[in-house]
Amino acid sequence: MQTNTLLLTTYDNLLGSLDGWLTKAADHERGDALLDARLAEDMFPLARQIRFACNLPGEAMAGVAGVAYSSSDIDDTTLASARERIAATRALIAGWQSTPFGADDAPVEFSLANGMTFDLHTESYVRDWALPQFYFHVMSAYAILRAAGVPLGKADYVGFMFRYLRQPPAA
């Protein structure tokens, strides 16, 4: 499987899961107030975790495929708007499926807001940054929702796997 297909499919699968979690969160007694929930005082709240998870696919594509990307300015104050952000990101991902990456050894430079700059190659960027950062923010969102009492389980995290479920033989 090509790196771009692996990366973009992973992003789409887990953003679909995140969308499902927010659907369940909408039925929770705290509703939109969950967007301010956090696991620890020094961690970002749910709204920011969602924003990061949605920005990472575009940042990765900009880094490894030269795709122009700027983050969405969708409001983060309601679960519905967070779901709109996810839908917009998934639409971008669908459009990038045939976009070629640079070679695995093509240089990728990226900088953080704190001024640190990293020099990697496509393969190491995807393996060591693009996917781990995405998983971190998606998993943080999951943990925040679970800690707040939203009824989520592992099946919600990997719900996309059910499309591969072997059906029992017909009797």
Disulfide bonds with the S-S distance in Angstrom:
none
